[in-house]
Amino acid sequence: MPDEINDVPPYLFEVEITSFHPDPETVAHEVGALAELDEHLAGFAAEPLLAVLATRFYQDEDDEEPCDWGTFSLFLSEKRAWVHLMEGPCFRAVRPAEAGQADGPVRFWLDNGEWRDLPHRDTIPRDVGIEALRRWVLTGERLPDLEWREDGDAGEAASE
């Protein structure tokens, strides 16, 4: 993906970043360029637990109100990521080749303060999750290196 492509019109993104150390705190930004997203994320690079929600809005000159064109949810836990994309139907990003590489659940802290345990097979490497978010913001497309499965069972994952 070329980084020199920086503008993302006519879309505008509302990005909420929730960090959890020492206490949960959410900051919201309007983002109109990939460099702005990268700048906001850079401040949280060392955070082991992070929730990022990016909602894409479209507005042309005839619209009074912008239209919601989907939300990309990226939850980070140490070296793993959970991507939940709400774009009409909901999707989760997986890498089938990694499905059998680790046992046990990966624990994510959600932006609403709840914990969610997901099977390792439903998560992807942290850097790939961030790359998927960047691609979606830049092009509106899903990262083709991942398999995007309909996520009808997203609410079935174990929570505390």
N, C-alpha and C positions, 0 to 999 in steps of 0.2 A: 504494500500500500504506500503510495508516494506521500511523504510527509510535507512536501512543498505545497500540496493542495490544502489550503487552510480554511477557506470560506465554506460555509454550510448553508447559504441562503436557498430558498426562502424559508427554511426551517429555523426554528428557535428551540433551544432545549432548556428545560428547567432541570437543573441537576441538584439533587440533595445528597450530601455526603454525611454519614453518621459515623463518628468515631466513638470508641467506648472506654478510652483510657485518659484520665483516671475515672471519669464519669461519662455517661452517654451525652453526646452533644451533636446536634445536626446543624449544618450550615447549608444554605441554599444559594444557588447562583444561576443567572441566566447566561447561557453559553451560545454564542453564534459562530464560533470557530474552534477547530480542533486544538489549536495552540492554547486557547482559554481552558478547555477541558484538561489538557495536560498540565497546565499551570496549577489548577485547583487540585488535581490528583497528586502532584509532586509533593505537596505539603503533608501528605498522609502515607508516603511510600514505606515508612518504617512501622506503620500500624499493623499488628498481626490480625486484628479483627476490624472489618470495615464493611459498611453497607453503602452502596451507591445506587441511587435511583435516577435515571435520566428519562424524562418524558419529552417526546418530540411533538412540537406544535407546528402547524402549517397555517399561514394566513396570507391570502392574496389581497389585493387592493379592494376587492368587492366584499370581503368578509368583515363583519363587525367584530366578531369574536374569533380567536384562533381555534382551530380544530385539533383535538388530541389525536395523534397518529400512532400512539403506542408508548409503552414504558419498558425500558430495559433495566432489569434489577440485577445488580452484581453484588454478591455477598462474598467477602474474602475471609478466610480462616487459615492463618499461617501460610502454607504453600499451596492451598487449594482454593478453588472458586466454585460458586454455584451461580449459574446464569439462568434467570427466569425472564423470558421475553413475552410481554403481553401485547400482541399485535393482531387483534381479532382473536383467534384461538391463542392459547398460551403454549409456549415451547420451553424446553430446557435443552441446554447444549451439553453434549456428551462426546467422549472419544471412545468408541467401542473397543479399540485396541488396548485401552488401559483398564477395562472393566475388571479383569481378574488380578490386577497387580497388587492390591492391598485389601486386607480384611478390615472389618470394623467400620463404624460410622465416622463421618466428619461432622464436627459440631460448628454451627454458624450462629452468630448472634444477630438477630434481625433488627431492623430499624425500629420496630415497635417494642423492643425490649425482651422479646421471647427468644429462647434458644430453639434451634431446629437441628436435629440429627438427620443426616442424609447418608445413604450408602455411598461408599467411595465411587462406585460406578456412575453415580449421578452427579459427580463433580469433575472439574477439569483443573489443570495446573493454573495457578494464580496469574502468571504472565499471559497465558492464553485467554483467560477471562477478560483481562484488561485490554488485550488486543481486539477481542470481539466487541467490547464496548466502543473502542476507538473507531472500528470499522463501521459500526452501526451509526455512530454520530457523523462520521465523514460521508458515508454513502447511503445510509438507510437500509443497507443490506446485511444479511447474516454472514458471519465469517464462514467461508466455504470449507475450511479445514475441519469443521465440526459437524457432527450429526445433530440435527434439530428435531427433537421428538416432541410430539404433542404431549403436553404436561397436564393431562386430566387428573392425575393423582398427586399433584403438588401439595394439596392440602392433607394428604394421607401420611406424609412424613411425620415421624415422631417429634413431638414438641414437649417442652416442659414449661 
